[in-house]
Amino acid sequence: MKPRRFMPGSRLGVVAPSGAIDCMRDFKTGLANLTKMGFDTVVSDGAFDRWMHMAGSDRSRAESVNRMFADPSIDGIICARGGAGASRILDLLDYDMIRRKSKPFIGFSDITALHLALWTKCKLVCYSGAMVAKGWHKPRRHTRETFRALLVEADRPRWAFRPSEFNIVSSGIAEGRLIGGNLAVLCGLLGTPYFKIDYGSMLFLEDVDEGPGRIDRMLTQLRLAGIFKSVHGVLFGRFTGQGAQRSSRDRIQDVINDHFRRGDIPVVSNLPFGHIPDMLTIPIGVRARLDTRSKSIEFLEKAVR
């Protein structure tokens, strides 16, 4: 189910379903940059609340998401930031109502939990991309161009990458519906009703503050759960933050290489998405083609209607 594209003057509801907003300057700058892009922004009630490490109680955060989907004046929803706690509200969302309203829902990192639940429960196409205080506070080329191409212009882009952005682990051509996001969050939903991967999907993964050993354990968990037998290809973004310094990044690449050394499916790494300043917007549930020969990803359908 595809949401409607954004138009000039579309109203974006801003929600904080995960961590508490920890930098008001970045948040306000992100709002201003979205306004410059031509959007009207409406911040949800309770967005600045704090309960433990989260932006309010589970019920208040879930209600803010439900309200934004239900509000007919809101054209799409963008998250303030990630953090932790999004998975705690999955059983409090009104999936029947969300399915009827079908609005763009944008975020990444911990917001992966909501994306996977919305796709599994509603088959709603969602968008892994920059958030108000994490990305839109300092938007760069990939952030602006891919967001506009997919959500505003309703293009079917073909992304051609430089060799430095496209490390080939296993060669080939594959097609499938994109699904994924943050590796740790995705692993945390295995065995729950909020994540089911369809056969023939194209998996994309990134993470932050995770060292080689933890990445290896999570990839092993996915392998043992049969996830890699269900996908036609795997796209790895950037692994950044504490535990992923240069020497550790090399070891993380060694871990990825080892897991996919048999070359059964095409696998690439170091793509420009994840916890980086200039990130791609990736639509979950949209068919795409990976071609390692041309170092490209081509969308086979629009990400909006």
Protein Blocks (a to p, Z undefined) as FASTA:
>chain_A
ZZddddehiacddddfbbcdfbfklmmmmmmmmmmnopacdddehklgcehjbgcjfklm
mmmmmmmmmmmkbgbdcdfbgcehjlmmmmmccfklmmmnopadddehjlmmmmmmmmmm
nopacdddddfknojlmccfklmmmmmmmmmnopacdddddfkloccfbgcddddddeed
jfklmmmmgoiakbccdehiacddddehiafklmmmmmmmmmmnommmmpgbdcdddded
ehiafklmmmmmmmmmmmmmnomaccdehiaedjdfbdcdddehiacdddfklopaddfb
dfbZZ
